[in-house]
Amino acid sequence: MCKSEPFRELKTFIQGLVDEAHESIVGCVSGEPKAYMQLTIRYQQRIAVKRAIDLWQENAEKEFNDITEAMRQDLDRAAQELN
């Protein structure tokens, strides 16, 4: 699933939201501390979502690789038993 096109599109979309929120902070010219704080919170929320998705992807890929390796070892063991 992590390598599917819709998932890549989701990651690109989330990255765009993070970039937009960061640009809003950098471009904030309001002297109002509350406005800056709201922009900062929005950025932090978006970066947290992005990190959670990235972590999920890393874990899913690791688990897939672990399962694949375990299956490969089982097949090797079974082949050795037959010989």
DRENBA-606113 format. One record per residue (C-alpha): x, y, z; residue in three letters; residue number from 1. Coordinates in pm, whole numbers, plus 50000, padded with zeros to 5 digits. Each point is the difference from the previous one (the first is absolute). Last residue first. Example, Ala and Ser with C-alpha at 12.3 -4.5 7.8 and 13.67 -1.06 7.14 Angstrom:
// DRENBA-606113
+-------+-------+-------+--------+-----+
!    xx !    yy !    zz ! residu ! num !
+-------+-------+-------+--------+-----+
! 51367 ! 49894 ! 50714 !    Ser !   2 !
! 49863 ! 49656 ! 50066 !    Ala !   1 !
+-------+-------+-------+--------+-----+
This chain:
// DRENBA-606113
+-------+-------+-------+--------+-----+
!    xx !    yy !    zz ! residu ! num !
+-------+-------+-------+--------+-----+
! 51737 ! 46729 ! 50000 !    Asn !  83 !
! 49639 ! 50045 ! 50109 !    Leu !  82 !
! 50105 ! 50137 ! 50338 !    Glu !  81 !
! 50226 ! 50255 ! 49831 !    Gln !  80 !
! 49712 ! 50123 ! 49784 !    Ala !  79 !
! 49775 ! 50036 ! 50308 !    Ala !  78 !
! 50267 ! 50200 ! 50180 !    Arg !  77 !
! 50049 ! 50227 ! 49699 !    Asp !  76 !
! 49624 ! 50049 ! 49969 !    Leu !  75 !
! 49972 ! 50088 ! 50370 !    Asp !  74 !
! 50291 ! 50244 ! 49966 !    Gln !  73 !
! 49832 ! 50169 ! 49705 !    Arg !  72 !
! 49673 ! 50026 ! 50194 !    Met !  71 !
! 50182 ! 50161 ! 50292 !    Ala !  70 !
! 50172 ! 50245 ! 49761 !    Glu !  69 !
! 49668 ! 50098 ! 49842 !    Thr !  68 !
! 49842 ! 50050 ! 50341 !    Ile !  67 !
! 50291 ! 50218 ! 50114 !    Asp !  66 !
! 49992 ! 50201 ! 49675 !    Asn !  65 !
! 49626 ! 50061 ! 50036 !    Phe !  64 !
! 50047 ! 50100 ! 50364 !    Glu !  63 !
! 50276 ! 50243 ! 49905 !    Lys !  62 !
! 49788 ! 50149 ! 49719 !    Glu !  61 !
! 49702 ! 50041 ! 50232 !    Ala !  60 !
! 50214 ! 50155 ! 50272 !    Asn !  59 !
! 50157 ! 50251 ! 49761 !    Glu !  58 !
! 49660 ! 50089 ! 49855 !    Gln !  57 !
! 49845 ! 50047 ! 50344 !    Trp !  56 !
! 50292 ! 50224 ! 50098 !    Leu !  55 !
! 49957 ! 50211 ! 49687 !    Asp !  54 !
! 49625 ! 50030 ! 50061 !    Ile !  53 !
! 50058 ! 50103 ! 50362 !    Ala !  52 !
! 50266 ! 50250 ! 49893 !    Arg !  51 !
! 49763 ! 50159 ! 49749 !    Lys !  50 !
! 49720 ! 50020 ! 50256 !    Val !  49 !
! 50236 ! 50162 ! 50253 !    Ala !  48 !
! 50122 ! 50246 ! 49734 !    Ile !  47 !
! 49640 ! 50100 ! 49937 !    Arg !  46 !
! 49923 ! 50053 ! 50366 !    Gln !  45 !
! 50319 ! 50197 ! 50054 !    Gln !  44 !
! 49926 ! 50227 ! 49704 !    Tyr !  43 !
! 49645 ! 50068 ! 50121 !    Arg !  42 !
! 50134 ! 50074 ! 50348 !    Ile !  41 !
! 50256 ! 50242 ! 49858 !    Thr !  40 !
! 49737 ! 50180 ! 49792 !    Leu !  39 !
! 49778 ! 50036 ! 50306 !    Gln !  38 !
! 50293 ! 50133 ! 50204 !    Met !  37 !
! 50085 ! 50257 ! 49731 !    Tyr !  36 !
! 49640 ! 50125 ! 49998 !    Ala !  35 !
! 49992 ! 50012 ! 50382 !    Lys !  34 !
! 50324 ! 50200 ! 50013 !    Pro !  33 !
! 49840 ! 50283 ! 49798 !    Glu !  32 !
! 50270 ! 50200 ! 49825 !    Gly !  31 !
! 49885 ! 49845 ! 49678 !    Ser !  30 !
! 50269 ! 49966 ! 49738 !    Val !  29 !
! 49973 ! 49623 ! 49969 !    Cys !  28 !
! 50192 ! 49892 ! 49690 !    Gly !  27 !
! 50220 ! 49749 ! 50181 !    Val !  26 !
! 49704 ! 49856 ! 50189 !    Ile !  25 !
! 49782 ! 49980 ! 49690 !    Ser !  24 !
! 50287 ! 49845 ! 49804 !    Glu !  23 !
! 50024 ! 49727 ! 50262 !    His !  22 !
! 49627 ! 49929 ! 49976 !    Ala !  21 !
! 50022 ! 49977 ! 49621 !    Glu !  20 !
! 50299 ! 49766 ! 50020 !    Asp !  19 !
! 49820 ! 49772 ! 50246 !    Val !  18 !
! 49688 ! 49996 ! 49783 !    Leu !  17 !
! 50208 ! 49922 ! 49692 !    Gly !  16 !
! 50173 ! 49716 ! 50188 !    Gln !  15 !
! 49656 ! 49862 ! 50086 !    Ile !  14 !
! 49897 ! 50006 ! 49633 !    Phe !  13 !
! 50325 ! 49836 ! 49888 !    Thr !  12 !
! 49955 ! 49728 ! 50262 !    Lys !  11 !
! 49640 ! 49945 ! 49889 !    Leu !  10 !
! 50108 ! 49982 ! 49635 !    Glu !   9 !
! 50262 ! 49741 ! 50092 !    Arg !   8 !
! 49729 ! 49801 ! 50178 !    Phe !   7 !
! 49770 ! 50025 ! 49697 !    Pro !   6 !
! 50284 ! 49877 ! 49773 !    Glu !   5 !
! 50070 ! 49690 ! 50203 !    Ser !   4 !
! 50335 ! 49938 ! 50167 !    Lys !   3 !
! 49872 ! 50025 ! 50354 !    Cys !   2 !
! 49719 ! 49754 ! 49920 !    Met !   1 !
+-------+-------+-------+--------+-----+
